[in-house]
Amino acid sequence: MKVLLIVTGDTGLQYHRQITPHKVMARVCGDEVRVVPNFDAVTDLELQYFDIVQFIRQISINGHTKDVIDRCHRNGCKVVFDIDDNYALNSDHGIFVEKALVNRCKQFKIDKGIHLSEHEAKQIPYGQYVSNVKDAIKYADLVTVTTKSLRNFIGRGEIIPNCIDTTEEQWQTKAKESNLMRFGWIGGLWHEKDLQLMDSSISYVYSDKSLKNYQFVLGGFNVEQQIQFKIAEFHKNNPAYMYGNNPCYKARLNEIENRTQYLRYEDIMTDNKRMLSSEYRISLSNYIDRQYETKEPYKRVWGKSINEYATIYDDIDISLVPLRNNQFNNCKSELKLIEAGTKKKAVIASNCLPYSPFPDNTIIKIDNDKKGWYKAIKRLLQNPQMVVDYSNRLQEYVTEHYDIVKWSKVRHDMYNRL
């Protein structure tokens, strides 16, 4: 079977839903898999070589999804659409706001005859994006999803969960030794509201003088050095943006603001830096990308490439996984628990979908009250053996239910039946 992947980025989404599962499927089942970044550049003759075309989110920048799927069908290809998230963003979600601002800037430039940047040229209105996703769900020959909740939301789909290829070096269990119990949050942008669920509890931990030998870790830190100077530089080089109600000015300031999200994450993880020594506070303010060891109650671990990302888990013992309980989040995958289990880490997680279905003896579940996270953290600090027990049980559960070889064979069979 010959499979063509339309891979338009290099984020964790493409890594987990396209590159890794199909690489393993090729290895296990003998399928031929090729990758292209731009479907619009693929000729009809090239399409006719393949049996399957797989994509996520959006298959084409220039064409409507239904027309592109029809083109695949005319050339003898079956189409697989994978979706791992709720496409219906709330209007206050950062991605929704960003897309709206960029599209307003794009229209402003078109109206004024101003040249568009490459990024702006690729943007489409959010409503059109949602329409394209709905068309993909409706017209694809196969839709694959991560969870039952997401399948129920979109109305169709075969479940293939996220899995980890443990043959990759980064997923080996190689924890760094420490005499501290390390509680870490690892993630990307747009999670400030989730982290806020732990805000009071982290403050309670820092205030509880009976608790010793712990460390909070922020993994994936990423902010441009001296961001305030970049804002000043932007104003200096773009004086026209300062006047009137220019939507491009608002879009640019929003972009700059988004780059500082990790600074706000850090405020939560450090109780607004109140528990840090003055010397350590100064060193953190330099925003220099470097790995270091510290006995302070907080440690910053910088983000890494997708091929090294999992090594961030080597700096923690317990993964903190807060999540607000709403329809959008309920459709997320359980990837954070799968990652932690693969790396043999204990987990404290919000007691909501997609995490609540995990057995109670594999993770510690928190109802999001003010002291819930504090109580769980204190319990583990006072009973270190619990960390070992929970990490062992979670690893066993993940190994049994999220075996990538098994699910690669399931994927192969699904594709083969089309």
C-alpha positions as CSV (number, residue, x, y, z in Angstrom):
1,M,0.0,0.0,0.0
2,K,1.3,3.4,-1.0
3,V,0.5,6.3,1.3
4,L,1.0,10.0,0.7
5,L,1.1,12.3,3.7
6,I,0.4,16.0,3.3
7,V,2.5,17.4,6.2
8,T,2.3,21.2,6.4
9,G,4.2,21.8,9.6
10,D,6.8,20.4,12.1
11,T,4.9,20.6,15.4
12,G,3.9,17.9,17.8
13,L,0.6,17.5,15.9
14,Q,2.3,16.4,12.7
15,Y,4.8,14.3,14.7
16,H,2.2,12.4,16.6
17,R,-0.6,12.1,14.0
18,Q,1.3,11.7,10.8
19,I,5.1,11.2,10.9
20,T,5.5,8.8,13.8
21,P,2.5,6.5,13.3
22,H,3.1,6.1,9.5
23,K,6.8,5.6,10.0
24,V,6.0,2.7,12.4
25,M,3.3,1.4,10.0
26,A,5.8,1.3,7.2
27,R,8.3,-0.5,9.4
28,V,5.8,-3.1,10.8
29,C,3.5,-3.6,7.8
30,G,5.8,-2.9,4.8
31,D,3.8,0.0,3.5
32,E,5.4,2.7,1.4
33,V,5.0,6.2,2.9
34,R,6.0,9.5,1.3
35,V,5.7,13.0,2.6
36,V,5.1,16.3,0.8
37,P,4.5,19.7,2.4
38,N,2.2,21.1,-0.3
39,F,-0.6,19.2,-1.9
40,D,-1.1,21.9,-4.5
41,A,2.3,21.1,-6.0
42,V,1.4,17.4,-6.5
43,T,0.5,16.6,-10.2
44,D,-2.3,14.2,-11.2
45,L,0.3,11.8,-12.6
46,E,2.0,11.7,-9.2
47,L,-1.3,11.3,-7.4
48,Q,-2.1,8.2,-9.5
49,Y,0.9,6.4,-7.9
50,F,-0.7,6.4,-4.4
51,D,-3.5,4.5,-2.8
52,I,-4.1,6.7,0.1
53,V,-3.7,10.5,0.7
54,Q,-3.7,11.4,4.4
55,F,-3.9,14.9,5.9
56,I,-4.8,16.9,9.0
57,R,-6.7,20.2,9.4
58,Q,-6.4,21.5,5.9
59,I,-5.2,19.8,2.7
60,S,-4.8,22.8,0.5
61,I,-4.1,26.5,0.8
62,N,-5.7,27.4,-2.5
63,G,-8.5,25.0,-3.0
64,H,-11.8,24.1,-1.2
65,T,-11.5,20.8,0.6
66,K,-14.3,19.1,-1.2
67,D,-12.8,20.0,-4.6
68,V,-9.4,18.7,-3.5
69,I,-10.9,15.4,-2.2
70,D,-12.8,15.0,-5.5
71,R,-9.5,15.4,-7.3
72,C,-7.9,12.6,-5.2
73,H,-10.9,10.4,-6.1
74,R,-10.6,11.1,-9.8
75,N,-7.0,9.9,-9.6
76,G,-7.8,6.7,-7.8
77,C,-6.8,7.8,-4.3
78,K,-8.8,7.2,-1.1
79,V,-8.6,10.1,1.4
80,V,-8.0,9.8,5.1
81,F,-8.6,12.9,7.3
82,D,-7.2,12.8,10.8
83,I,-8.5,15.2,13.5
84,D,-7.2,15.3,17.0
85,D,-8.9,18.3,18.5
86,N,-12.2,20.3,18.6
87,Y,-12.3,22.6,15.6
88,A,-14.9,24.9,17.3
89,L,-12.7,27.4,19.2
90,N,-14.3,29.6,21.8
91,S,-14.2,33.3,20.7
92,D,-11.8,34.1,23.6
93,H,-9.3,31.3,22.7
94,G,-5.9,32.8,21.8
95,I,-5.8,31.1,18.4
96,F,-9.2,32.4,17.5
97,V,-8.2,35.9,18.5
98,E,-4.9,35.7,16.6
99,K,-6.6,34.4,13.4
100,A,-9.2,37.1,13.5
101,L,-6.6,39.9,14.0
102,V,-4.3,38.6,11.2
103,N,-7.2,38.3,8.8
104,R,-8.4,41.8,9.5
105,C,-4.8,43.0,8.8
106,K,-4.8,41.0,5.6
107,Q,-8.0,42.6,4.4
108,F,-6.7,46.1,5.4
109,K,-3.6,45.6,3.3
110,I,-5.6,44.2,0.3
111,D,-7.9,47.2,0.5
112,K,-4.9,49.6,0.6
113,G,-2.9,47.8,-2.0
114,I,-0.1,46.9,0.5
115,H,2.1,43.8,-0.1
116,L,1.1,40.8,2.0
117,S,3.7,38.8,4.0
118,E,3.9,35.1,3.3
119,H,2.2,34.3,6.6
120,E,-0.6,36.7,5.9
121,A,-1.1,35.4,2.3
122,K,-1.7,31.9,3.7
123,Q,-4.4,33.0,6.2
124,I,-8.0,32.2,5.6
125,P,-11.0,33.5,7.6
126,Y,-11.7,31.2,10.6
127,G,-15.2,30.5,9.3
128,Q,-13.8,29.2,6.0
129,Y,-11.4,27.0,8.0
130,V,-14.3,25.5,10.0
131,S,-16.1,24.9,6.7
132,N,-13.1,23.1,5.3
133,V,-12.9,20.9,8.3
134,K,-16.6,20.0,8.2
135,D,-16.2,19.2,4.5
136,A,-13.2,16.9,5.3
137,I,-15.2,15.1,7.9
138,K,-18.1,14.7,5.5
139,Y,-16.3,13.7,2.3
140,A,-13.2,11.8,3.3
141,D,-13.3,8.1,2.9
142,L,-12.0,7.6,6.4
143,V,-11.9,9.9,9.4
144,T,-9.5,9.0,12.2
145,V,-9.8,10.5,15.7
146,T,-8.0,10.3,19.0
147,T,-10.9,9.7,21.5
148,K,-14.5,8.6,21.8
149,S,-15.4,12.1,23.0
150,L,-14.1,13.7,19.9
151,R,-15.8,11.1,17.7
152,N,-19.1,11.9,19.4
153,F,-18.6,15.6,18.9
154,I,-17.8,15.4,15.1
155,G,-20.3,12.6,14.4
156,R,-18.0,10.1,12.8
157,G,-14.5,8.6,13.0
158,E,-12.5,5.5,13.8
159,I,-10.5,5.8,17.0
160,I,-6.7,5.5,16.7
161,P,-5.2,7.0,19.9
162,N,-1.9,8.8,20.2
163,C,1.0,6.3,20.8
164,I,4.7,6.7,21.4
165,D,7.5,5.0,19.4
166,T,9.6,3.8,22.2
167,T,12.4,2.8,19.9
168,E,13.3,6.6,19.7
169,E,16.1,7.5,22.0
170,Q,14.2,10.5,23.5
171,W,11.5,8.2,24.9
172,Q,13.8,6.0,26.9
173,T,13.5,6.4,30.7
174,K,16.6,8.3,31.7
175,A,15.6,10.5,34.7
176,K,18.2,12.9,36.0
177,E,19.1,12.1,39.6
178,S,18.0,14.6,42.3
179,N,17.3,14.7,46.0
180,L,14.4,17.0,45.3
181,M,10.8,15.8,44.4
182,R,10.2,17.6,41.1
183,F,6.7,18.6,40.0
184,G,6.7,19.7,36.4
185,W,4.3,21.2,33.9
186,I,5.4,20.7,30.3
187,G,3.6,22.2,27.3
188,G,3.2,25.0,24.7
189,L,1.2,28.1,24.2
190,W,-2.5,28.8,25.0
191,H,-2.5,27.1,28.4
192,E,-2.5,30.1,30.8
193,K,-6.1,29.5,31.9
194,D,-5.3,25.8,32.6
195,L,-2.2,26.7,34.7
196,Q,-4.3,29.2,36.7
197,L,-6.1,26.3,38.2
198,M,-2.9,25.5,40.2
199,D,-2.2,29.2,41.1
200,S,-3.5,29.1,44.7
201,S,-2.2,25.6,45.4
202,I,1.3,26.5,44.4
203,S,1.2,29.5,46.7
204,Y,-0.1,27.2,49.5
205,V,2.9,24.8,48.9
206,Y,5.4,27.6,49.1
207,S,3.8,28.9,52.3
208,D,3.7,25.6,54.0
209,K,7.0,25.5,55.9
210,S,6.6,21.9,56.8
211,L,7.2,20.9,53.1
212,K,10.8,20.5,52.1
213,N,13.0,19.2,49.2
214,Y,10.6,20.0,46.3
215,Q,11.0,21.8,43.1
216,F,8.5,23.1,40.5
217,V,9.6,22.8,36.9
218,L,8.3,24.7,33.9
219,G,9.2,22.7,30.8
220,G,9.2,24.0,27.3
221,F,10.0,27.6,28.2
222,N,10.2,29.8,25.1
223,V,10.3,33.6,25.0
224,E,12.4,35.9,22.9
225,Q,15.2,37.7,24.8
226,Q,14.5,41.2,25.9
227,I,11.0,41.2,24.4
228,Q,10.3,44.8,25.6
229,F,13.1,46.0,23.3
230,K,11.5,44.2,20.4
231,I,8.3,46.1,21.0
232,A,10.2,49.4,21.1
233,E,12.1,48.5,17.9
234,F,8.8,47.6,16.2
235,H,7.3,51.0,17.0
236,K,10.4,52.8,15.8
237,N,10.5,50.9,12.5
238,N,6.8,51.1,11.8
239,P,5.6,54.6,12.8
240,A,2.6,54.5,10.5
241,Y,1.2,51.6,12.6
242,M,0.9,54.0,15.6
243,Y,-1.9,56.1,14.1
244,G,-5.6,55.4,13.9
245,N,-7.3,52.1,14.3
246,N,-4.9,50.1,12.2
247,P,-5.7,46.4,12.4
248,C,-2.1,45.5,11.5
249,Y,-0.8,47.3,14.5
250,K,-3.2,45.4,16.7
251,A,-2.3,42.1,15.1
252,R,1.5,42.7,15.6
253,L,1.1,43.7,19.2
254,N,-1.0,40.6,19.8
255,E,1.7,38.5,18.2
256,I,4.4,40.1,20.5
257,E,2.1,39.6,23.5
258,N,1.7,35.9,22.7
259,R,5.4,35.4,22.8
260,T,5.4,36.4,26.5
261,Q,3.0,33.7,27.6
262,Y,5.7,31.7,29.3
263,L,6.6,34.7,31.5
264,R,3.0,34.5,32.9
265,Y,3.3,30.7,33.2
266,E,6.5,31.3,35.2
267,D,4.7,33.8,37.5
268,I,2.2,31.0,38.4
269,M,4.9,28.3,38.9
270,T,6.9,30.6,41.2
271,D,4.2,32.3,43.2
272,N,5.1,35.5,41.3
273,K,8.8,34.8,42.0
274,R,8.3,35.4,45.7
275,M,10.1,32.3,46.7
276,L,13.2,32.8,44.5
277,S,16.4,34.3,45.8
278,S,17.2,37.7,44.4
279,E,20.3,36.4,42.6
280,Y,18.3,33.6,40.9
281,R,15.6,36.1,40.0
282,I,18.2,38.2,38.1
283,S,19.6,35.2,36.3
284,L,16.1,34.2,35.1
285,S,15.5,37.7,33.8
286,N,18.2,37.3,31.1
287,Y,16.1,34.9,29.2
288,I,19.1,33.0,27.9
289,D,18.4,29.6,26.4
290,R,20.6,27.4,28.6
291,Q,20.2,24.3,30.7
292,Y,21.4,24.4,34.2
293,E,21.0,22.7,37.6
294,T,19.6,24.5,40.6
295,K,18.4,23.7,44.1
296,E,16.0,26.6,44.1
297,P,12.3,25.7,44.4
298,Y,11.8,26.5,40.8
299,K,13.6,25.4,37.6
300,R,13.2,26.7,34.0
301,V,13.7,24.1,31.3
302,W,13.8,25.5,27.8
303,G,11.8,24.1,24.9
304,K,13.4,21.6,22.6
305,S,12.9,20.4,19.0
306,I,10.2,17.8,18.4
307,N,12.9,15.1,18.2
308,E,14.3,16.0,21.6
309,Y,11.1,17.2,23.3
310,A,10.6,14.1,25.5
311,T,13.9,14.6,27.3
312,I,12.3,17.4,29.2
313,Y,10.5,14.7,31.2
314,D,14.0,13.7,32.5
315,D,13.9,16.8,34.7
316,I,10.7,15.9,36.6
317,D,9.3,13.1,38.7
318,I,5.6,14.1,38.7
319,S,3.8,15.6,35.7
320,L,1.2,18.3,36.5
321,V,-1.7,18.2,34.0
322,P,-4.3,20.9,34.8
323,L,-7.2,21.3,32.4
324,R,-10.3,23.4,32.5
325,N,-13.5,21.3,32.2
326,N,-15.3,22.5,29.0
327,Q,-16.4,21.1,25.7
328,F,-13.3,22.2,23.8
329,N,-10.9,20.6,26.3
330,N,-13.1,17.5,26.7
331,C,-12.3,16.7,23.0
332,K,-8.6,16.8,23.6
333,S,-6.5,13.6,23.6
334,E,-4.9,11.9,26.6
335,L,-1.4,12.5,25.1
336,K,0.0,14.1,28.3
337,L,-0.7,11.0,30.3
338,I,0.6,8.7,27.5
339,E,3.9,10.8,27.4
340,A,4.3,10.7,31.2
341,G,3.5,7.0,31.4
342,T,6.0,6.2,28.6
343,K,8.7,8.1,30.6
344,K,7.6,6.4,33.8
345,K,6.4,9.6,35.6
346,A,3.6,9.9,38.1
347,V,0.7,12.2,37.2
348,I,-1.6,14.6,39.0
349,A,-4.4,15.6,36.5
350,S,-7.7,17.4,36.4
351,N,-10.6,15.1,37.0
352,C,-12.3,15.7,33.6
353,L,-12.2,14.4,30.1
354,P,-9.9,13.2,28.5
355,Y,-8.1,12.1,31.7
356,S,-11.0,11.0,34.0
357,P,-11.4,7.6,32.2
358,F,-7.9,6.5,33.4
359,P,-8.1,4.0,36.3
360,D,-7.9,5.7,39.7
361,N,-4.8,3.7,40.6
362,T,-2.8,5.1,37.6
363,I,-3.1,8.8,38.2
364,I,-4.1,11.2,41.0
365,K,-7.3,13.1,39.9
366,I,-8.0,16.6,41.1
367,D,-11.4,18.3,41.3
368,N,-10.4,21.9,40.6
369,D,-10.9,23.4,44.0
370,K,-8.4,25.9,45.4
371,K,-6.5,23.5,47.6
372,G,-6.8,20.3,45.5
373,W,-3.4,20.5,43.8
374,Y,-1.8,21.5,47.1
375,K,-3.2,18.6,49.0
376,A,-2.1,16.1,46.3
377,I,1.4,17.6,46.2
378,K,1.7,17.5,50.0
379,R,0.5,13.9,50.0
380,L,3.2,12.8,47.6
381,L,5.9,14.8,49.5
382,Q,5.0,13.0,52.7
383,N,4.7,9.6,51.0
384,P,7.5,9.3,48.4
385,Q,6.7,5.6,47.7
386,M,3.4,6.8,46.2
387,V,5.3,8.4,43.4
388,V,7.0,5.1,42.6
389,D,3.8,3.2,42.7
390,Y,1.8,5.6,40.5
391,S,4.6,5.9,37.9
392,N,4.9,2.1,37.7
393,R,1.1,1.5,37.3
394,L,0.8,4.3,34.8
395,Q,3.6,2.9,32.7
396,E,2.1,-0.5,32.7
397,Y,-1.3,0.8,31.7
398,V,0.1,2.9,28.9
399,T,2.3,0.0,27.6
400,E,-0.8,-2.2,27.5
401,H,-3.4,0.2,25.9
402,Y,-1.2,2.5,23.8
403,D,1.1,0.0,22.0
404,I,2.1,1.7,18.8
405,V,2.9,-1.6,17.0
406,K,-0.6,-2.9,17.7
407,W,-2.3,0.4,16.7
408,S,-0.1,0.6,13.5
409,K,-1.6,-2.8,12.4
410,V,-5.1,-1.4,13.2
411,R,-4.4,1.6,11.0
412,H,-3.0,-0.5,8.2
413,D,-6.1,-2.7,8.2
414,M,-8.4,0.4,8.2
415,Y,-6.5,1.8,5.2
416,N,-6.5,-1.5,3.4
417,R,-10.3,-1.9,3.6
418,L,-10.9,1.4,1.8
